[in-house]
Amino acid sequence: MTEPLSPRQLSVLAALAAGDTVDQAAGRLLVSSSTAKKAIEGARAKLGARSTAHAVALAYEAGILPVGEAR
């Protein structure tokens, strides 16, 4: 990872890890779906992930998305 994930990127990934869809995550975080999607894209790029699920897995592996804090 070249630079740390932003708080928004972390919160969106955490919501997705908890089982939310992008739209649900956006609603929970009070942002637009477009903002949530941009956060995911940025997180994927920073983590070098091939997909959103891969980004969540890499965030867990790196210890930046703590296990058990999904909701």
Secondary structure, 3 states (H helix, E strand, C coil): CCCCCCHHHHHHHHHHHCCCCHHHHHHHHCCCHHHHHHHHHHHHHHHCCCCHHHHHHHHHHHCCCCCCCCC
